[in-house]
Amino acid sequence: MSLGKSSRKFLAKHKTKYLTKYIFGAAIFALCVPSSVFAEKYTLEDCIKLAKENRSSVVRARGDKRNADALVRQRLSQLILPNVSATYRNSKSKATDQKTEDFRTVSFTQDTALLLDINGDTIGVVNPPTNIVQVKEDVTLPDQDRSSSFFDVSANLTLFDGFSNIHNWKSAKARSKAQDHELDLAEQSIVLDVKINFFAYLATIQNLQVQEETVKRSQEQLNLVQSRYDVGSASLSDVLKQKVQFGNDNLSLLEARNAEATTKADLAFVTGIDVTEDMEFDSNYPEVSFDGDLQSALLTGLNNHPGLLSSRKFESAARYDLKSAYGDYLPSVTGFVSRTWSDGSRADFIAESIDFSSTSTTWGVNVSWNIFDKLIRERNVVNNRVSLNNARADRYESNNRVARDIKKDYLDLQTAIEQVSVSEENVKSAQEDMNLAQEKYNLGSASILELLDAQVSLKDAQVTLIRNKFSQNLAVARLQFKMGVSQ
């Protein structure tokens, strides 16, 4: 059915006004509704993923792994690559105000002498010889400019060192593998920590629900007893006893709410979420189980537990370190080559300038053998042998500890499974007792104490079932962690 012309004009005229009211109303609704309604709910998998990214222990383990990988690269380059170095030097100088002492040759003759006779008449002329002497004087040299440049490239490669570099490289590789397992151990420890706190939080949620139902039931019972008292079919003692029970149930409810808030904060902390933020977690209680037997659990754990695998790699690294220490008793052979270029010029007071340059190449082999070093090698061998013995002891103890923990956790899981089964039957029985006590009290054939006992027994049975389910999930998580399959 089409709208009339007047209707279309009305809608067009008031469209903006209605749209503004709609947006304003939606904003008021968003402000009034609690933020928890829109908060993201984190599942167990989300919490595990966030914890692996945020927890400091995993960050440190990743850093240790990068350091171990860097050591492997350094040891490999030390094994197959030469050491290369280059040196360049350029210098200029100017000498001024240079003075020295010199001897200058000077020649002179005396005046000519006349030969006279006794009568005073000139007989002849005498020419004396020329005299030559050296005169000492200070001489100032001209300024001299000098410049020179030098460039050298050299390389040396260890050709043999008693196989120490090879064993050092293998030791670094073993430690890098050990750090891989240490990273796995840190991540799986975080997974176990998150699971423990997640299951604890879910248990407090269920306990809170039980306490709320108990308070509701206690309130209804108080109303019933009060109404019967008003008509004279119940005593004041019944009313007072039910009021005390109602107060105790409210106190238990308050404690359950506090426990829920505390475990929620604990879960946020181990997940790496800001505890001050508003967060919500998925309240669906996961049912986890383990279907294998003890022997399969032991076999899996001894082959997969990251802590045990790490101890084995550290033992291998210690064995290579000891072999490297023995290599110091053998001679070392190093090859080297060097290429040098030099160039320069200087001014001289005799010639205008002098230029000079040269190129040289040097190569050869250097053999050295440490005959005696004041027992330093012996001390290194002893230290590395002790480290190897310690690593073997740690590996053996880790193997035994993993086997012991798997047995304990497997038996704890079997106990927890039986406890859950018994607790479920106990809840059914307590519920039936509660219904029977309520009927008897309504008919006047049971006292208020019998009814209160039935109420308490039902609540205790429900709480015990929650606790046993938590213990079962916790036992599975711990067993998976000891088996090295925690995800």
TAHU-V522823 format. One record per backbone hydrogen bond with DSSP energy under -1.0 kcal/mol. CO is the residue of the C=O (numbers start at 0). NH is the residue of the N-H. E is the energy in kcal/mol with one decimal. If there is no record, write none. Layout:
co nh e
CO NH E
CO NH E
This chain:
co nh e
3 7 -2.1
4 8 -2.0
5 9 -1.9
6 10 -2.3
7 11 -2.3
8 12 -2.0
9 13 -2.1
13 17 -2.2
14 18 -2.3
15 19 -2.2
16 20 -1.9
17 21 -2.1
18 22 -2.2
19 23 -2.4
20 24 -2.4
21 25 -2.2
22 26 -2.0
23 27 -2.1
24 28 -2.1
25 29 -2.1
26 30 -1.8
27 31 -1.9
28 32 -2.4
33 36 -1.6
39 279 -1.4
41 281 -2.6
42 46 -2.3
43 47 -2.1
44 48 -2.3
45 49 -2.5
46 50 -2.4
47 51 -2.1
48 52 -1.1
49 53 -2.1
50 54 -2.4
54 58 -1.8
55 59 -2.7
56 60 -1.9
57 61 -2.3
58 62 -2.0
59 63 -2.5
60 64 -1.9
61 65 -2.1
62 66 -2.2
63 67 -2.2
64 68 -2.2
65 69 -2.2
66 70 -2.0
67 71 -1.7
68 72 -2.0
69 73 -2.2
70 74 -2.6
71 75 -2.2
72 76 -2.3
73 77 -1.9
74 78 -1.0
75 79 -2.0
76 80 -2.2
82 155 -2.0
84 153 -2.7
86 151 -2.9
88 149 -2.9
90 147 -2.6
92 145 -3.3
94 143 -2.2
97 140 -3.1
99 138 -3.6
101 136 -2.8
103 134 -4.3
105 132 -3.5
107 130 -3.8
112 125 -3.8
114 122 -3.9
114 123 -1.2
116 119 -1.5
120 116 -2.7
123 114 -3.6
125 112 -2.1
130 107 -2.7
132 105 -4.3
134 103 -3.5
136 101 -2.8
138 99 -2.6
143 94 -3.1
144 346 -2.2
145 92 -3.0
146 344 -2.6
147 90 -2.9
148 342 -2.4
149 88 -3.1
150 340 -3.4
151 86 -2.9
152 338 -2.9
153 84 -2.6
154 336 -2.4
155 82 -3.0
156 334 -2.7
159 332 -3.0
162 166 -2.1
163 167 -2.5
164 168 -2.1
165 169 -2.2
166 170 -2.3
167 171 -2.2
168 172 -2.1
169 173 -2.2
170 174 -2.2
171 175 -2.1
172 176 -2.2
173 177 -2.2
174 178 -2.2
175 179 -1.5
176 180 -1.9
177 181 -2.3
178 182 -2.3
179 183 -2.1
180 184 -2.6
181 185 -2.4
182 186 -2.4
183 187 -2.7
184 188 -2.3
185 189 -1.8
186 190 -2.3
187 191 -2.4
188 192 -2.4
189 193 -2.7
190 194 -2.6
191 195 -2.6
192 196 -2.0
193 197 -2.9
194 198 -3.0
195 199 -2.0
196 200 -2.2
197 201 -2.4
198 202 -2.2
199 203 -2.0
200 204 -1.9
201 205 -2.3
202 206 -2.6
203 207 -2.3
204 208 -2.0
205 209 -2.2
206 210 -2.5
207 211 -2.3
208 212 -2.3
209 213 -2.3
210 214 -2.4
211 215 -2.3
212 216 -2.6
213 217 -2.7
214 218 -2.5
215 219 -2.2
216 220 -2.3
217 221 -2.3
218 222 -2.3
219 223 -2.1
220 224 -2.8
221 225 -2.6
222 226 -2.3
223 227 -2.1
224 228 -2.3
225 229 -2.2
226 230 -1.3
227 232 -2.8
234 238 -1.4
235 239 -2.7
236 240 -2.6
237 241 -2.1
238 242 -2.1
239 243 -2.3
240 244 -2.2
241 245 -2.5
242 246 -2.4
243 247 -2.3
244 248 -2.4
245 249 -2.1
246 250 -2.0
247 251 -2.3
248 252 -2.0
249 253 -2.2
250 254 -2.2
251 255 -2.1
252 256 -2.1
253 257 -2.3
254 258 -2.3
255 259 -2.1
256 260 -2.1
257 261 -2.4
258 262 -2.7
259 263 -1.6
260 264 -1.9
261 265 -2.4
262 266 -2.3
263 267 -2.2
264 268 -2.2
265 269 -2.4
266 270 -1.6
267 271 -1.1
267 272 -2.4
273 276 -1.4
279 41 -2.7
292 296 -1.8
293 297 -2.5
294 298 -2.5
295 299 -2.3
296 300 -2.5
297 301 -2.6
299 303 -1.2
300 304 -2.4
304 308 -2.2
305 309 -2.3
306 310 -1.9
307 311 -1.6
308 312 -1.8
309 313 -2.3
310 314 -1.6
311 315 -1.8
312 316 -2.3
313 317 -2.1
314 318 -1.8
315 319 -2.0
316 320 -2.1
317 321 -1.7
318 322 -1.7
319 323 -2.3
320 324 -1.8
321 325 -1.7
322 326 -1.2
324 327 -1.1
325 328 -1.6
326 329 -1.5
331 367 -2.5
332 158 -2.7
332 159 -1.7
333 365 -3.8
334 156 -2.6
335 363 -2.2
336 154 -2.7
337 361 -3.2
338 152 -2.7
339 359 -2.5
340 150 -3.1
341 357 -2.5
342 148 -3.3
343 355 -2.9
344 146 -2.9
345 353 -2.8
353 345 -2.3
355 343 -2.6
357 341 -2.6
359 339 -3.0
361 337 -3.4
363 335 -2.5
365 333 -3.0
367 331 -2.9
374 378 -1.9
375 379 -2.2
376 380 -2.4
377 381 -2.3
378 382 -2.5
379 383 -2.4
380 384 -2.3
381 385 -2.4
382 386 -2.2
383 387 -2.1
384 388 -2.2
385 389 -2.4
386 390 -2.4
387 391 -2.3
388 392 -2.2
389 393 -2.6
390 394 -2.4
391 395 -2.4
392 396 -2.6
393 397 -2.7
394 398 -2.2
395 399 -2.2
396 400 -2.8
397 401 -2.5
398 402 -1.9
399 403 -2.5
400 404 -2.9
401 405 -2.4
402 406 -2.0
403 407 -2.4
404 408 -2.9
405 409 -2.5
406 410 -2.4
407 411 -2.6
408 412 -2.2
409 413 -2.0
410 414 -2.2
411 415 -2.5
412 416 -2.4
413 417 -1.8
414 418 -2.4
415 419 -2.3
416 420 -2.0
417 421 -2.5
418 422 -2.6
419 423 -2.3
420 424 -1.6
421 425 -2.2
422 426 -2.3
423 427 -1.8
424 428 -2.3
425 429 -2.7
426 430 -2.5
427 431 -2.0
428 432 -2.4
429 433 -2.2
430 434 -2.3
431 435 -2.3
432 436 -2.6
433 437 -2.3
434 438 -2.0
435 439 -2.4
436 440 -2.5
437 441 -2.4
438 442 -1.9
439 444 -2.4
446 450 -1.5
447 451 -2.7
448 452 -2.6
449 453 -1.8
450 454 -2.1
451 455 -2.6
452 456 -2.4
453 457 -2.0
454 458 -2.2
455 459 -2.7
456 460 -2.2
457 461 -2.3
458 462 -2.6
459 463 -2.4
460 464 -2.0
461 465 -2.0
462 466 -2.4
463 467 -2.5
464 468 -2.2
465 469 -2.1
466 470 -2.1
467 471 -2.1
468 472 -2.5
469 473 -2.5
470 474 -2.4
471 475 -2.1
472 476 -2.3
473 477 -2.4
474 478 -2.2
475 479 -2.6
476 480 -1.9
477 481 -2.3
478 482 -1.8
479 484 -2.4
